[in-house]
Amino acid sequence: LDEESDLVVKINGRLFIPTNASDKTKKQSIRDNISKVVSENRFGIASRAISIRWAKLLDDLGSVTKMPWVSSADANQVGKSLGIKDVEVDNALRYFNDCGLITYLEATDTLKSMIILDPEWISKQLGMVIRDRNTHSLAAKEMEKLKSLGYEKDLDELFRSGCATYNLLLSLWDDEESARFMVELMKHTLLLSEWKGSSGENTYLIPAAPSSKDGIEKGKGPTCSFSFADSSLPFGVFERLVCLCIDFSATQEKIKTPTVGRACARIWLGNADVICLEQKDDTISLVVENSTKLTPERYVSLIDTMLGKISDDFMDGMLEWKVKLSDGQAYKDGRRDSKLRDFWYDDVEATTNIPTKGVDLPSFVETLSTFFLAKA
């Protein structure tokens, strides 16, 4: 792909492949190039010699079920019939995952419980809840199913506010096992946050689902921006930031439910503390609407740390941004301005040294809560 100048755009040393879903010729060209690289084994992924039993294991997994996935228990049973112990089955599945033949995720027990035989199945499942409703409406068959189950209004609510009930997700994802897996996957990849309402019933917030900003009030208060203009702001970063803020908010009790819209969110981080986030082009703006628990500077530090986590987990640490005040000057320079100092900054400059790389999500959120709220 690097050699195909008409397919690849280089920006700041990084490669981007702009493509149009309607341009079948370009899509096929990209696929052909990727297939060529894989078949040539240019990166040595498939250079390891494997036993015939492993090859047979992969072949037999597809015959266990007509589903696009198979349970780890069934995989172990297939392994046992071939004389392969469970530990070796795990090793084989990891290898097939690395080769791109299957998807085998081990981050949590729920993810590990399913081996995805058709990797495209995941993207199709994600597309059931993350889609441009105006451009890509659900198939007539799916809509009839939702109407018959009484979930049509639930679907409207998902695309209006990003809020989904489990019953809606279960209907969209067909079965209990798939729904559990997809909820866990989306939580783990910061595409979904679980929220326990006042009634005790769990709902799920999906920041990428709303199709408009209707109903989101952007309050007034100290405002700053996280600018990615010198590099780029990939799609999904803002939505993951919103999920992290919601996960942080959920560590506290009796907090109002966040409101989420297209590229914007209003989140309570305390009984009275409210922040607003909004993305415009390559900039994420932060408005500290009300701050009693944390100072505005602490909120800037909180968002900065969250972006660091997203960068490490999803961008290989390559995400770059600058924090700026509303007048465009660098946030760190504003402390010298006496008018801004009382408005924005703590008496002592905030220092945050929270590890982000290699830290699982629940531990990271717990550390955030302990660090920031303990100092509140």
C-alpha positions, 0 to 999 in steps of 0.5 A: 500500500505504501507504494500505491500513491493513489491509495495512500495519503501520508500526513505527518509520517502516518499513512491514511487510506481514504476510501468511499464505500460506494467506490467498489474499484478502490475498495477491491484494490485495497483488499487485493494489496492487503491480500498480497502482503498477507500471502507473501507473509511479509511480516512473518506472522504465519512463518511458524510451522504448526502441527496437523492437529492444529490445522484439523482443530481450525477446520473442525471448529467450523463444523461444530456450529452454523453460527459465526462463533463457537464457545470456548467450551466447544473448542476445548471439546474439539481439541479433546477429540483430537488429543489436544489439551486445553492449554494447547488449544489456547495456544492454537487459538492465539496463533490463529488470531494473530494470523487473522483467521479467527478473533480470539480475545482474552481480556475478560472471561466473557470475551474469552468464552467466544471464538469468532470464526467470522471476524466480519461478524463483529463489525456487522454487530457493531453496525446494528447500534453504531450507524447513520440512521438517515443513510443506513436504516435497518433492514425491513426484516429487522424493523418488523422484528422490533415492532413485533417485540415493542422495541421501536420506541427503544430504537428511536431513543438509542438514535436520539440519546444514545441510551439503549435497554438490554432488551433492545440490544438482545433483539438487535444481536439475536441471542443472549451469548452474542449480546453478552459478548458484544456488551463486554467488547464495547465496554472494553473498547470504550464504545459503550458505558453501563449506567445504573438508573435510579430504578436500579435497572441497567441501561447502556450509553453509546455515544456514537449512536445519536444522530443529532445534538438535540436536547443537549444544553451547553452551559457556560463556564471556564472553557478550554480546548484540546486541539489536534490540529497539528496531527489529526483527531481520528473518529472514535476518540471523542466517543471513547473520551465520553465513555471514560467520563461516564465510567468515572461519573458512575463511580459516585452515588446518586449522580444524574444520568449523562446526556449524550448527542452527536459529538457532544455530551453533558456529564455530571461528575458530582451532585453539582459538578457538570462538564460539557464536551463537544467536538468540532473538526479537530478540536474537543472543547471542555466547558466546566459548567459548575465545579464544587468537587474539583477545580477547573484545573483538575478537570483539565488534568482529568481529561488530559489523563483520559486522552493519554489512556485512549492514546496508549490503548487505541493509538499506540501512544501516537495521539498528539494534542495541545491544551489551549484557552478560549483566547488561543494561548497555551493553557500552561501559559495562562497561569502567568495571567493574574486575571486567568489565574483566579478563574482557572488555576489552583494555588499549586500547579496540578501534577498528575502521574497516573499510569495509563499504559498496560493498565486494564480499564476498571483499574484505571477508572478506580485510580482516577476516582481515588486520585481526583476525588480523594483530593476534592 
